[in-house]
Amino acid sequence: MTASDSESPATDGSSTPKPGPKPGPRPGPNPGARSVTNAPITHQPTRVGDPHQFGRVDEMGIVWLKTADGEREVGQWQAGSPEDGLAHFSRRFEDLATEVEILEERLAARSGDPRKTRAAAQHLLDALPTAHVIGNVAALQSRLLAITDTADEVAEEAKAQRAHDREAAIARKEALAVEAETLADDSTQWKDAGDRIRTILDEWREIKGIDRKSDDALWKRYARARDKFNRRRGTHFAELDRDRGAAKDRKEELIAQAEELSSSTDWGPTAGRFRDLMTEWKGAGRGPRDVDDALWQRFKAAQDIFFSARNIDAAQRDDEFTANAEAKSALLDEAERTIDTADLAAARRSFRNLQERWDELGKVPRNQMTRLDGRFRALERRIRDAENETWRRDDPEVAARAAQFAEKVAALEDQARKADERGKADEAAKLREQAEQWREWAKTAEGAVSDR
């Protein structure tokens, strides 16, 4: 048993016309005439539903498609029951409807070439009048017409979008090229700039949709910038290597000098020379990374040898000077108790005697020098201050200055009085302020005279 088919179109089967008196093919609708224009794309699947609504199988096994214009033979069914035949041709309709759904989804998603989608829809539309199917062929025809009617508009939209995307991609690559050129010209942050240039390349590769001519021109700009940056960086590090080599040689020379000085016992001058060597070391710059720390350790070791020896010697001398410090402290205790500034002559003699004995005792430990010297200088200031006070009291110029100040006060007050008489109140006020200042100075001078 076999089923024979012939392709035929389908139209709306809402009404079910009765079959003619004689089975056979009947004229179907003309799907080439677009009764639906600019129809919306439904994006909804078309299913047969009840296949009896759209077709039948007669007693001779002829399969008929029901249309608004009557029935049309779409094939023959001899392989089973009429229900099986209807189901078979309905599945064919569903397969055809699935193709239409795919075209609708492709057009709605703006994927692929809309012109190819339109051509595929037109091919199905042309084949619809002879399709071997049972189903709502009219609805399928409307959907295909909607695809063909909107495909050109979608194509124009896709074209405009591609142009927009191309311009955006060109602008983005232009910005990346400018950034790379700026880094190549100006940046000295070698690591960060190098990382960014590599990241720019990764971003560059993600940007698509540019015509070859524009893309090649932009790529050449980026590539030139990258090469320029790499040359500048290479030159910088080559110079740095040369500088580090020179720093290594200079530091080797300083180490030799430090090692030669490390055994010196000429403590003061040698310590000064070590300070000079340290200044020169800092000015020499950094040597190669793998040797700079080792060079420093050698230089520091020579310093440590010298300064450790000096510290040991100083500690030994501090022990020897402890007795001197105790003797000087006893001298100061005695002088602070016995020197009386009321008798300046005796005080001066006592201080001279103290100074002679002080010098004879020699050096003291460094940690006591400041304290002992401070006590000695305080005693010296005490005598000197007493001498200055005595001189001030005995100075004949003090009384003369007191008299001069009093005369100045009288003169200023007289000038203020005359200014008042002339009606110059402001001038009189200023003169009285000056007189008051001179009066204060006169009181101070008179106090010095009265204390004598």
Secondary structure, DSSP 8 states (H G I E B T S, - for coil): --EEE--B-----SS-----SS-S------TTS-SS-S----------SSGGGTEEE-TT-EEEEEETTEEEEEEEE-SS-HHHHHHHHHHHHHHHHHHHHHHHHHHHTT-S-HHHHHHHHHHHHHHTTB----S-HHHHHHHHHHHHHHHHHHHHHHHHHHHHHHHHHHHHHHHHHHHHHHHHHH---HHHHHHHHHHHHHHHHH-----HHHHHHHHHHHHHHHHHHHHHHHHHHHHHHHHHHHHHHHHHHHHHHHHHHTT---HHHHHHHHHHHHHHHHHT----HHHHHHHHHHHHHHHHHHHHHHHHHHHHHHHHHHHHHHHHHHHHHHHHHH--TTSHHHHHHHHHHHHHHHHHH----HHHHHHHHHHHHHHHHHHHHHHHHHHHHH-THHHHHHHHHHHHHHHHHHHHHHHHHTT-HHHHHHHHHHHHHHHHHHHHHHHHHHT-
